[in-house]
Amino acid sequence: MYSNNKGFTLIEMLIVLMIITVLIILIVPNLSGRTADVNEKGCDALVSLVQAQVETFYIENDDYPSSLDELVNNSYIKEEQTTCPNGEDLEMDSNHQIINPYDSTST
């Protein structure tokens, strides 16, 4: 008698697991190496946003903020927007430009 058991054989399961393992081995190292790039791009975007808020503060108050804390206190930015994803704090120079911590560490 012929019985029609529907399912996967052990060999088929091992082949699928092997293919998944090979894909994971190829993909995971590429993802982990991108963390610094992602953090840097996130910091670039944050610097642009905070710089725009400095300019907005100037337009609305006819004076530049004395520090990033003044932007936070006046609800132009949130407290967490004063720190890049790598944990380094943003700073404002004497020309009221936001300094990117990635730029200062690479020079």
Backbone as a printed PyTorch tensor [residue, N CA C, xyz], in Angstrom:
tensor([[[ 0.8260, -1.1780,  0.0000],
         [ 0.0000,  0.0000,  0.0000],
         [ 0.8770,  1.2510,  0.0000]],

        [[ 0.4210,  2.1930, -0.7230],
         [ 1.1420,  3.4560, -0.8240],
         [ 0.4590,  4.4710,  0.0850]],

        [[ 1.2330,  5.0370,  1.0150],
         [ 0.6550,  6.0690,  1.8890],
         [ 1.2850,  7.4070,  1.5160]],

        [[ 0.4650,  8.4030,  1.4370],
         [ 0.9190,  9.7280,  1.0330],
         [ 1.1000, 10.5930,  2.2810]],

        [[ 2.2910, 10.4840,  2.8790],
         [ 2.5950, 11.3020,  4.0550],
         [ 3.1380, 12.6390,  3.5720]],

        [[ 2.4080, 13.7020,  3.8770],
         [ 2.8510, 15.0260,  3.4650],
         [ 3.7410, 15.5870,  4.5590]],

        [[ 4.8910, 16.0640,  4.1760],
         [ 5.8370, 16.6080,  5.1340],
         [ 7.2070, 16.7100,  4.5060]],

        [[ 8.1610, 17.1250,  5.2970],
         [ 9.5270, 17.2840,  4.8250],
         [10.3880, 16.1470,  5.3410]],

        [[11.3240, 15.7520,  4.5180],
         [12.2680, 14.7390,  4.9680],
         [13.3840, 15.4210,  5.7460]],

        [[14.1460, 14.6480,  6.4420],
         [15.2550, 15.1810,  7.2220],
         [16.2670, 15.8800,  6.3190]],

        [[16.5300, 15.3160,  5.1570],
         [17.4810, 15.9090,  4.2200],
         [16.9890, 17.2760,  3.7490]],

        [[15.7050, 17.3910,  3.4440],
         [15.1620, 18.6720,  3.0080],
         [15.2850, 19.7330,  4.1110]],

        [[15.0060, 19.3460,  5.3330],
         [15.1220, 20.2700,  6.4630],
         [16.5800, 20.7100,  6.6560]],

        [[17.5300, 19.7890,  6.5450],
         [18.9380, 20.1260,  6.7020],
         [19.4130, 21.0710,  5.6040]],

        [[18.9390, 20.8730,  4.3970],
         [19.3170, 21.7570,  3.2880],
         [18.7910, 23.1640,  3.5200]],

        [[17.5480, 23.2780,  3.9570],
         [16.9680, 24.6000,  4.2390],
         [17.7380, 25.2790,  5.3680]],

        [[18.0370, 24.5520,  6.4270],
         [18.8020, 25.1260,  7.5340],
         [20.1980, 25.5540,  7.1030]],

        [[20.8150, 24.7770,  6.2320],
         [22.1370, 25.1340,  5.7340],
         [22.0800, 26.4250,  4.9200]],

        [[21.0770, 26.5760,  4.0770],
         [20.9270, 27.7900,  3.2650],
         [20.6990, 29.0060,  4.1710]],

        [[19.8470, 28.8680,  5.1690],
         [19.5860, 29.9710,  6.1030],
         [20.8600, 30.3330,  6.8550]],

        [[21.6230, 29.3440,  7.2780],
         [22.8690, 29.5890,  7.9980],
         [23.8710, 30.3440,  7.1310]],

        [[24.0040, 29.9570,  5.8800],
         [24.9260, 30.6320,  4.9630],
         [24.4990, 32.0900,  4.7710]],

        [[23.1930, 32.3340,  4.6130],
         [22.7100, 33.7030,  4.4510],
         [22.9960, 34.5460,  5.6910]],

        [[22.7890, 33.9790,  6.8580],
         [23.0660, 34.7060,  8.1030],
         [24.5550, 35.0190,  8.2170]],

        [[25.3980, 34.0590,  7.8760],
         [26.8470, 34.2680,  7.9440],
         [27.2710, 35.3890,  6.9990]],

        [[26.6180, 35.5090,  5.8590],
         [26.9720, 36.5530,  4.8980],
         [26.4090, 37.9250,  5.2720]],

        [[25.2220, 37.9680,  5.8680],
         [24.5310, 39.2330,  6.1140],
         [24.9250, 39.8820,  7.4290]],

        [[25.0330, 39.1290,  8.5110],
         [25.2520, 39.7090,  9.8400],
         [26.5500, 40.5230,  9.9390]],

        [[27.6710, 40.0660,  9.4390],
         [28.8820, 40.9070,  9.5370],
         [28.7380, 42.2350,  8.8050]],

        [[28.0100, 42.2610,  7.7070],
         [27.8090, 43.5090,  6.9690],
         [26.9520, 44.4880,  7.7590]],

        [[25.9960, 43.9940,  8.5150],
         [25.1370, 44.8670,  9.3070],
         [25.8670, 45.4440, 10.5060]],

        [[26.6840, 44.6530, 11.1520],
         [27.3600, 45.1310, 12.3570],
         [28.4100, 46.1820, 12.0410]],

        [[28.9720, 46.1620, 10.8700],
         [29.9760, 47.1460, 10.4890],
         [29.3920, 48.4940, 10.1120]],

        [[28.1040, 48.5650,  9.9980],
         [27.4260, 49.7910,  9.5750],
         [27.0070, 50.6800, 10.7420]],

        [[27.1820, 50.2450, 11.9570],
         [26.7130, 51.0010, 13.1130],
         [27.3520, 52.3760, 13.1720]],

        [[28.6390, 52.4660, 12.9750],
         [29.3240, 53.7630, 13.0230],
         [28.8310, 54.6880, 11.9190]],

        [[28.6090, 54.1490, 10.7220],
         [28.1020, 54.9570,  9.6120],
         [26.7090, 55.4930,  9.9200]],

        [[25.8680, 54.6290, 10.4730],
         [24.5040, 55.0370, 10.8180],
         [24.5310, 56.1130, 11.8950]],

        [[25.3630, 55.9340, 12.9190],
         [25.4700, 56.9350, 13.9780],
         [25.9800, 58.2650, 13.4370]],

        [[26.9420, 58.2060, 12.5340],
         [27.4860, 59.4420, 11.9670],
         [26.4410, 60.1780, 11.1470]],

        [[25.6910, 59.4560, 10.3360],
         [24.6420, 60.0950,  9.5320],
         [23.5320, 60.6350, 10.4220]],

        [[23.2260, 59.9000, 11.4960],
         [22.2270, 60.3850, 12.4450],
         [22.6940, 61.6540, 13.1300]],

        [[23.9660, 61.7300, 13.4480],
         [24.5210, 62.9260, 14.0790],
         [24.5190, 64.0940, 13.0970]],

        [[24.8410, 63.8360, 11.8310],
         [24.7870, 64.8870, 10.8070],
         [23.3750, 65.4700, 10.7130]],

        [[22.3770, 64.5960, 10.7090],
         [20.9860, 65.0440, 10.6290],
         [20.6040, 65.8440, 11.8730]],

        [[21.0550, 65.3910, 13.0340],
         [20.7520, 66.0950, 14.2760],
         [21.4020, 67.4770, 14.2910]],

        [[22.6320, 67.5720, 13.8230],
         [23.3220, 68.8690, 13.7530],
         [22.5380, 69.8200, 12.8460]],

        [[22.0650, 69.3340, 11.7190],
         [21.2830, 70.1670, 10.8000],
         [19.9890, 70.6470, 11.4550]],

        [[19.3260, 69.7550, 12.1660],
         [18.0830, 70.1020, 12.8350],
         [18.3100, 71.1590, 13.9120]],

        [[19.3170, 70.9590, 14.7450],
         [19.5950, 71.9010, 15.8290],
         [20.0460, 73.2440, 15.2560]],

        [[20.8320, 73.2200, 14.1830],
         [21.2540, 74.4770, 13.5520],
         [20.0360, 75.2310, 13.0230]],

        [[19.0930, 74.5220, 12.4510],
         [17.8650, 75.1630, 11.9690],
         [17.0910, 75.7860, 13.1320]],

        [[17.0880, 75.1320, 14.2790],
         [16.4020, 75.6740, 15.4480],
         [17.1280, 76.8930, 16.0090]],

        [[18.4550, 76.9270, 15.9010],
         [19.2140, 78.1180, 16.2960],
         [18.7940, 79.2960, 15.4240]],

        [[18.6790, 79.0550, 14.1230],
         [18.2710, 80.1110, 13.2040],
         [16.8270, 80.5410, 13.4600]],

        [[15.9610, 79.6030, 13.7830],
         [14.5680, 79.9210, 14.1180],
         [14.5100, 80.7820, 15.3750]],

        [[15.3100, 80.4270, 16.3690],
         [15.3800, 81.2180, 17.5970],
         [15.7970, 82.6490, 17.2720]],

        [[16.7890, 82.7960, 16.4060],
         [17.2650, 84.1220, 16.0200],
         [16.1670, 84.9250, 15.3220]],

        [[15.4560, 84.2930, 14.4130],
         [14.3880, 84.9750, 13.6740],
         [13.2880, 85.4520, 14.6220]],

        [[12.9310, 84.6100, 15.5790],
         [11.8320, 84.9340, 16.4910],
         [12.2350, 85.8930, 17.6060]],

        [[13.5170, 85.9110, 17.9950],
         [13.9390, 86.7040, 19.1500],
         [14.9420, 87.8050, 18.8220]],

        [[15.3420, 87.9300, 17.5590],
         [16.3450, 88.9180, 17.1280],
         [17.6560, 88.8030, 17.8950]],

        [[17.9580, 87.6240, 18.3870],
         [19.2070, 87.3700, 19.1000],
         [19.4560, 85.8620, 19.0840]],

        [[20.7130, 85.4990, 19.0610],
         [21.0410, 84.0740, 19.0800],
         [20.9580, 83.5430, 20.5050]],

        [[20.6790, 82.2440, 20.6490],
         [20.6860, 81.6610, 21.9990],
         [22.1100, 81.6230, 22.5470]],

        [[22.2240, 81.7470, 23.8550],
         [23.5500, 81.7300, 24.4680],
         [24.1110, 80.3140, 24.5640]],

        [[23.2180, 79.3270, 24.5780],
         [23.6510, 77.9270, 24.6580],
         [22.5260, 77.0280, 24.1760]],

        [[22.8430, 75.7490, 24.0630],
         [21.8100, 74.7820, 23.6840],
         [20.7680, 74.6390, 24.7810]],

        [[21.1740, 74.8810, 26.0300],
         [20.2180, 74.8130, 27.1360],
         [19.1010, 75.8330, 26.9620]],

        [[19.4210, 76.9810, 26.4100],
         [18.3980, 77.9940, 26.1680],
         [17.3890, 77.5100, 25.1310]],

        [[17.8700, 76.7700, 24.1270],
         [16.9500, 76.1830, 23.1450],
         [16.0410, 75.1490, 23.8000]],

        [[16.6070, 74.3580, 24.7110],
         [15.8150, 73.3450, 25.4170],
         [14.7820, 74.0230, 26.3050]],

        [[15.2070, 75.0330, 27.0640],
         [14.3090, 75.7200, 27.9920],
         [13.1710, 76.4330, 27.2830]],

        [[13.3990, 76.8700, 26.0550],
         [12.3570, 77.5460, 25.2830],
         [11.6260, 76.6130, 24.3180]],

        [[11.8200, 75.3160, 24.4790],
         [11.1130, 74.2690, 23.7120],
         [11.4000, 74.3030, 22.2110]],

        [[12.5820, 74.7320, 21.8350],
         [12.9790, 74.6420, 20.4330],
         [13.5030, 73.2470, 20.1090]],

        [[14.1830, 72.6450, 21.0580],
         [14.6420, 71.2640, 20.9240],
         [14.3760, 70.5410, 22.2370]],

        [[14.4510, 69.2210, 22.1860],
         [14.2970, 68.4120, 23.3930],
         [15.6730, 68.1330, 23.9900]],

        [[15.6860, 67.7870, 25.2540],
         [16.9410, 67.5230, 25.9640],
         [17.7750, 66.4440, 25.2530]],

        [[17.1080, 65.3940, 24.7640],
         [17.8380, 64.3060, 24.1150],
         [18.4030, 64.7060, 22.7510]],

        [[17.9800, 65.8470, 22.2240],
         [18.5010, 66.3160, 20.9380],
         [19.8040, 67.0940, 21.0930]],

        [[20.3500, 67.1220, 22.2800],
         [21.6480, 67.7780, 22.4900],
         [22.7930, 66.7700, 22.4840]],

        [[22.4640, 65.5010, 22.2590],
         [23.4650, 64.4330, 22.2800],
         [23.3430, 63.5840, 21.0280]],

        [[24.4780, 63.3220, 20.3700],
         [24.4980, 62.4580, 19.1900],
         [24.2900, 60.9940, 19.5890]],

        [[23.9800, 60.1270, 18.6160],
         [23.7840, 58.7080, 18.9220],
         [24.9960, 58.0300, 19.5590]],

        [[26.1890, 58.5700, 19.3350],
         [27.3760, 57.9580, 19.9410],
         [27.5890, 58.4160, 21.3820]],

        [[26.7180, 59.2980, 21.8850],
         [26.7920, 59.7490, 23.2670],
         [27.5320, 61.0500, 23.4670]],

        [[28.1020, 61.6130, 22.4080],
         [28.8320, 62.8730, 22.5360],
         [27.8650, 64.0540, 22.4430]],

        [[28.1010, 65.0590, 23.2740],
         [27.2350, 66.2280, 23.3140],
         [27.5240, 67.1800, 22.1610]],

        [[26.4480, 67.7850, 21.6480],
         [26.5980, 68.8400, 20.6530],
         [27.0160, 70.1200, 21.3730]],

        [[27.7460, 70.9570, 20.6850],
         [28.1720, 72.2390, 21.2400],
         [27.9660, 73.3220, 20.1970]],

        [[27.8420, 74.5560, 20.6780],
         [27.6890, 75.6950, 19.7890],
         [28.9420, 76.5620, 19.9110]],

        [[29.5250, 76.9330, 18.7600],
         [30.7360, 77.7570, 18.8100],
         [30.3830, 79.2420, 18.9330]],

        [[31.3820, 80.0910, 18.9340],
         [31.1660, 81.5280, 19.1290],
         [30.4300, 82.1710, 17.9560]],

        [[30.4070, 81.5080, 16.8020],
         [29.6680, 82.0070, 15.6290],
         [28.2640, 81.4350, 15.5560]],

        [[27.8110, 80.8180, 16.6290],
         [26.4760, 80.2290, 16.7380],
         [26.2630, 79.0890, 15.7510]],

        [[27.3340, 78.3840, 15.4460],
         [27.2630, 77.1970, 14.5920],
         [27.3580, 75.9610, 15.4770]],

        [[26.5720, 74.9600, 15.1630],
         [26.5990, 73.7120, 15.9220],
         [27.7890, 72.8980, 15.4470]],

        [[28.5590, 72.4020, 16.4080],
         [29.7550, 71.6160, 16.1070],
         [29.3890, 70.1380, 16.0910]],

        [[29.7300, 69.4640, 15.0060],
         [29.4840, 68.0280, 14.8860],
         [30.6200, 67.2810, 15.5770]],

        [[30.3120, 66.4950, 16.6260],
         [31.3730, 65.7670, 17.3350],
         [32.1490, 64.8120, 16.4390]],

        [[31.5260, 64.2860, 15.3950],
         [32.2280, 63.3900, 14.4740],
         [33.2900, 64.1480, 13.6900]],

        [[33.0010, 65.3900, 13.3460],
         [33.9890, 66.1870, 12.5990],
         [35.1800, 66.5420, 13.4840]],

        [[34.9220, 66.8610, 14.7540],
         [36.0160, 67.2690, 15.6250],
         [36.8940, 66.0910, 16.0500]],

        [[36.3250, 64.8610, 16.0660],
         [37.1340, 63.7150, 16.4260],
         [37.9240, 63.1790, 15.2520]],

        [[37.5060, 63.5170, 14.0330],
         [38.2110, 62.9840, 12.8660],
         [39.3590, 63.8560, 12.4310]],

        [[39.4810, 65.0820, 12.9800],
         [40.5630, 65.9740, 12.5690],
         [41.7440, 65.8430, 13.4810]]])
